[in-house]
Amino acid sequence: MPTSATLPVIDPALADVAKILIVDDSVVARAALGRMIDATSRFVVAGAVATVPAALEFLDRHRVDIILLDLELPGVDGLTGLPDLIAAGGGAKVLIVSSAAGDGAVATIHALALGAADTLVKPGIGGFARRFADILEERLSRLLDIDPASVAASARNEPALPTIAPFDIVAIGASTGGIHALSALLRALPAEFDIPILITQHLPASFMSYFAAQLTLLAGRPCDVAENHMRVRPGRIIIAPGHAHLRLARIGDGAAVRLTGEASSSGCLPSVDPMFVSVAEVYGARALGVVLSGMGRDGSGGARDLLAAGAPVIVQDRASSVVWGMPGAVVGATAILPPDAIGRLIASRRARS
């Protein structure tokens, strides 16, 4: 396996496999990750370097599909170098593999908000066992669910925004790749946007307080982790906690949060489906559903209820999604758009209503 920024000679028979660049200052980690990758049938190591500058130099001369990035690097750390690596990668997805990406780590949410596709906790020396190899291959496989032709088309074409009916609440579901998409969507909303927003993002409970703080900064409006009986109020964001589904119940002339923990059809907790179903029951056609990047089918059942109630459902386009599982599973979506365009659509509709 290569240990410098030189492109190895790859068997022509492997031309269709995904090429990986490893960025890690540990020789042991680079070797262990390289062995795991080269043992798969879908991936091959194109290069392995120890620093962000070396990675940028490599990407200036070679194309890769996925970058494995450690956060704790000498000189320019992984978080600081992440935006430049994404730009230099020309569409390559970045998977953070770092011991600094543990449950509740601030760096994890920060990396995802900056555009990392996913994160994985790197085991300590001696911990690179078969189980980790299986997890790594599964995470890498998720990132291959991208159509290069659709990426190119998206870059060429500015999407037209459809006309949708007025709405009183926005409910957003997301998973893998969703935090970066949320960032783009929320940044497109003006400061005066006052419609309440509900978000179910697949994350462990330990991440939620920092996730809420990040969204407060991104959106320029208060963001709360949902609690039972919390009122839905104008100008605020409520996110599902990591241990329960975020549902709504009608109270008087408004709505309030009801947290539940029952099994969902998707197996997710929290799940997007219960949120969408309850929003359809409470708001009917005056709701707007949004499904962003994510693996699996969570949200597709609830989206069906929203559409049946007359509410529009907007899904993220394939080209901008890290994984087009959840958006692609929605049948009869009102529109398919990149996240920034979804944000502009939400903002422009409210401005006209």
C-alpha positions in Angstrom: 0.0 0.0 0.0 1.4 3.5 -0.9 2.5 5.7 1.9 3.3 8.8 -0.1 1.3 11.1 -2.4 2.1 9.0 -5.5 -0.5 7.1 -7.4 0.0 3.4 -7.4 -0.3 1.3 -10.5 -3.8 -0.1 -10.4 -4.8 -3.3 -12.3 -6.9 -2.2 -15.3 -9.4 -4.9 -14.1 -10.0 -2.6 -11.1 -10.7 0.5 -13.2 -14.4 0.6 -12.1 -13.8 0.2 -8.3 -13.9 3.3 -6.1 -10.6 4.9 -5.4 -9.8 5.9 -1.8 -7.3 8.5 -0.4 -6.3 8.0 3.2 -5.2 11.0 5.2 -3.8 10.0 8.6 -0.5 10.8 10.2 -0.2 7.3 11.8 1.8 4.9 9.7 0.0 2.0 11.6 -3.4 3.4 10.9 -2.7 4.0 7.2 -1.4 0.5 6.8 -4.4 -1.1 8.7 -7.0 1.0 6.8 -5.2 0.2 3.6 -5.3 -3.5 4.2 -9.0 -3.4 5.0 -9.8 -1.4 1.9 -7.7 -3.5 -0.5 -9.4 -6.6 0.9 -12.8 -5.5 -0.5 -14.0 -5.9 -4.0 -15.5 -2.4 -4.4 -12.6 -0.2 -3.3 -8.9 0.3 -3.8 -6.4 2.6 -2.1 -5.2 5.2 -4.6 -3.0 7.0 -2.1 -2.1 7.5 1.6 -0.7 10.6 3.0 0.1 12.1 6.5 -1.0 15.7 6.2 -3.6 18.0 4.7 -1.1 19.8 2.4 0.1 16.4 1.1 -3.5 15.4 0.4 -4.2 18.7 -1.5 -1.1 18.1 -3.6 -2.3 14.6 -4.3 -5.8 15.7 -5.3 -4.3 18.3 -7.6 -3.0 15.5 -9.8 -5.3 12.5 -9.1 -9.0 11.9 -8.9 -10.5 9.8 -6.0 -14.0 8.9 -5.0 -13.7 9.0 -1.2 -11.3 10.6 1.2 -10.7 9.0 4.7 -9.7 11.9 6.9 -8.4 11.9 10.5 -9.1 15.0 12.4 -6.0 15.0 14.6 -3.2 15.9 12.1 0.0 17.8 12.4 0.1 21.3 11.2 -3.3 21.9 9.5 -5.8 19.8 11.4 -8.6 17.8 9.7 -11.4 20.2 10.6 -9.5 23.2 9.3 -8.5 21.5 6.1 -11.9 19.9 5.4 -13.4 22.7 3.3 -10.2 22.8 1.1 -10.2 19.0 0.7 -13.9 19.0 -0.3 -13.2 21.6 -2.9 -10.0 19.9 -4.2 -11.8 16.6 -4.2 -14.1 17.6 -7.1 -17.0 15.6 -5.8 -15.1 13.1 -3.6 -17.0 12.3 -0.4 -15.2 12.7 2.9 -15.5 10.1 5.6 -14.1 11.2 8.9 -12.2 8.3 10.6 -10.9 9.6 13.8 -10.7 8.9 17.5 -12.0 12.5 18.0 -15.4 11.5 16.4 -16.8 9.8 19.4 -20.4 10.0 20.7 -21.1 13.6 21.7 -17.9 15.0 20.2 -18.3 18.6 19.2 -15.9 17.9 16.3 -18.3 15.4 14.8 -21.2 17.8 14.4 -18.8 20.5 13.2 -17.3 18.2 10.5 -20.8 17.2 9.3 -21.9 20.8 9.1 -18.8 21.6 7.1 -19.6 19.0 4.5 -18.2 15.7 5.7 -20.4 12.8 4.4 -20.2 10.7 7.5 -18.1 9.9 10.6 -16.6 6.8 12.1 -14.7 6.4 15.4 -11.2 5.1 14.7 -10.2 2.3 17.1 -7.0 2.5 19.1 -3.9 0.7 18.0 -4.7 -3.0 18.0 -8.4 -2.4 17.6 -8.5 -2.7 13.8 -10.4 -6.0 14.0 -12.8 -7.8 11.6 -15.8 -6.0 13.1 -14.3 -2.6 12.3 -13.4 -3.7 8.8 -17.0 -4.7 8.2 -18.3 -1.3 9.5 -15.8 0.6 7.4 -16.8 -1.2 4.2 -20.5 -0.6 5.0 -19.9 3.1 5.5 -17.9 3.4 2.3 -20.6 1.5 0.4 -23.2 4.1 1.5 -21.1 6.8 -0.2 -21.2 5.1 -3.6 -25.0 5.8 -4.0 -24.2 8.8 -6.2 -24.9 9.2 -10.0 -22.0 11.2 -11.5 -24.2 12.2 -14.5 -26.8 13.7 -12.2 -24.0 15.6 -10.4 -22.8 17.1 -13.6 -26.4 18.0 -14.7 -27.1 19.7 -11.4 -24.0 21.8 -11.7 -25.1 23.0 -15.2 -28.8 23.7 -14.4 -30.3 26.1 -11.9 -33.5 24.4 -10.7 -36.8 26.2 -11.3 -38.8 26.7 -8.1 -42.4 25.3 -8.2 -45.4 27.1 -6.8 -46.7 25.7 -3.6 -49.6 26.6 -1.3 -49.1 28.6 1.9 -48.0 26.6 5.0 -47.9 27.1 8.8 -45.1 24.6 9.7 -42.1 23.0 8.1 -41.2 19.4 9.1 -37.7 18.1 7.9 -36.4 14.6 8.0 -32.7 13.7 7.4 -30.0 11.2 8.1 -26.6 10.5 6.5 -25.4 13.7 4.8 -28.4 15.6 6.3 -26.5 18.0 8.6 -24.7 19.6 5.7 -27.9 19.8 3.7 -29.7 21.3 6.6 -26.9 24.0 6.9 -27.5 25.0 3.2 -31.3 25.0 3.6 -31.3 27.1 6.8 -28.8 29.6 5.5 -31.2 30.3 2.7 -33.9 31.5 5.1 -34.1 35.2 5.8 -33.9 36.4 9.4 -37.6 37.4 9.4 -38.8 33.9 8.5 -41.1 33.1 11.5 -42.7 29.8 10.6 -41.8 27.0 13.2 -39.5 24.2 11.9 -39.4 20.6 13.2 -36.4 18.5 12.5 -35.8 14.7 12.9 -32.2 14.0 12.2 -30.8 10.5 12.9 -28.2 11.2 15.6 -27.5 9.7 19.1 -28.9 11.5 22.1 -25.4 12.5 23.2 -25.1 14.8 20.1 -28.3 16.6 20.5 -27.5 19.6 22.7 -24.5 20.6 20.5 -26.6 19.9 17.4 -29.2 22.3 18.7 -26.5 24.9 19.4 -25.1 24.6 15.9 -28.5 25.0 14.3 -29.2 28.1 16.4 -26.1 29.7 14.9 -26.8 28.5 11.3 -30.4 29.5 11.3 -30.1 32.7 13.3 -33.1 31.6 15.4 -33.7 29.6 18.7 -33.4 25.8 18.4 -34.6 23.5 21.2 -34.3 19.8 21.8 -37.9 18.6 22.0 -39.4 17.9 25.5 -42.9 16.7 26.3 -45.6 19.4 26.2 -43.3 21.9 24.6 -45.4 24.4 22.6 -44.8 24.9 18.9 -44.0 28.6 18.6 -43.3 31.0 15.6 -39.7 31.6 14.7 -38.3 28.5 16.6 -36.8 25.2 15.6 -37.5 22.0 17.5 -35.4 18.9 17.0 -36.2 15.3 18.0 -34.1 14.0 20.9 -32.0 11.0 20.2 -34.1 8.7 22.3 -37.7 9.4 21.2 -39.9 10.2 18.2 -41.0 13.8 17.8 -44.8 13.9 17.5 -47.3 16.8 17.7 -50.7 17.0 19.3 -53.3 19.6 18.8 -53.9 21.9 21.9 -56.5 24.7 21.7 -55.5 26.9 18.7 -51.9 25.5 18.5 -49.8 22.4 18.8 -47.5 20.8 21.4 -44.8 18.1 21.4 -45.5 14.6 22.4 -42.5 12.3 22.7 -43.0 8.6 22.1 -40.7 5.6 22.0 -42.6 2.9 20.1 -41.0 0.8 17.4 -41.1 2.4 14.0 -41.4 0.6 10.6 -38.0 1.9 9.6 -36.4 0.7 12.9 -35.1 4.2 13.5 -35.3 6.1 16.8 -36.1 8.9 16.3 -38.0 8.2 13.1 -39.2 10.8 10.6 -42.4 8.8 9.9 -44.1 9.5 13.3 -43.3 13.2 13.0 -44.7 13.5 9.5 -47.9 11.5 10.4 -48.7 13.7 13.4 -48.0 16.9 11.4 -50.4 15.7 8.7 -53.0 15.1 11.4 -52.6 18.5 13.1 -51.8 20.8 10.2 -53.2 18.9 7.2 -52.6 20.9 3.9 -51.1 23.8 5.9 -47.9 21.8 6.5 -44.7 21.4 4.4 -42.6 18.2 4.5 -39.0 18.0 3.5 -36.8 14.9 3.1 -33.1 15.4 3.0 -30.1 13.0 2.4 -30.3 9.7 4.3 -30.0 6.0 4.1 -33.0 3.7 4.0 -36.7 4.6 3.6 -37.5 6.5 6.8 -40.0 9.3 6.1 -41.6 7.7 3.0 -44.6 6.4 4.9 -45.2 9.7 6.7 -44.6 11.6 3.4 -47.5 9.6 2.0 -49.8 10.9 4.8 -48.7 14.5 4.2 -49.4 14.2 0.5 -52.8 12.6 1.1 -53.6 15.5 3.4 -52.8 18.0 0.6 -49.5 19.1 2.0 -46.5 19.4 -0.4 -43.4 17.3 0.2 -40.1 18.5 -1.2 -37.1 16.1 -1.4 -33.4 16.6 -1.9 -32.1 15.8 -5.4 -29.9 12.8 -6.0 -26.9 14.9 -7.1 -26.5 16.8 -3.9 -27.4 13.9 -1.5 -24.7 11.9 0.2 -27.1 9.0 0.1 -30.3 9.2 -2.0 -32.2 6.5 0.0 -34.7 8.5 2.0 -35.4 11.2 -0.6 -35.6 8.6 -3.4 -38.1 6.5 -1.5 -40.7 9.2 -1.4 -43.4 8.5 -4.0 -45.1 11.5 -5.7 -42.8 14.2 -4.2 -44.0 17.7 -5.1 -40.5 18.8 -6.1 -36.9 17.5 -6.2 -34.4 20.2 -5.4 -30.9 20.8 -3.9 -31.0 22.0 -0.2 -30.3 25.7 -0.9 -33.1 25.8 -3.5 -35.4 24.1 -1.0 -34.5 26.9 1.4 -35.3 29.6 -1.2 -38.6 27.9 -2.1 -39.6 27.9 1.6 -38.6 31.6 2.0 -40.2 32.8 -1.2 -43.5 31.0 -0.6 -43.9 32.6 2.9 -43.0 36.0 1.4 -46.0 35.7 -1.0 -48.5 34.2 1.4 
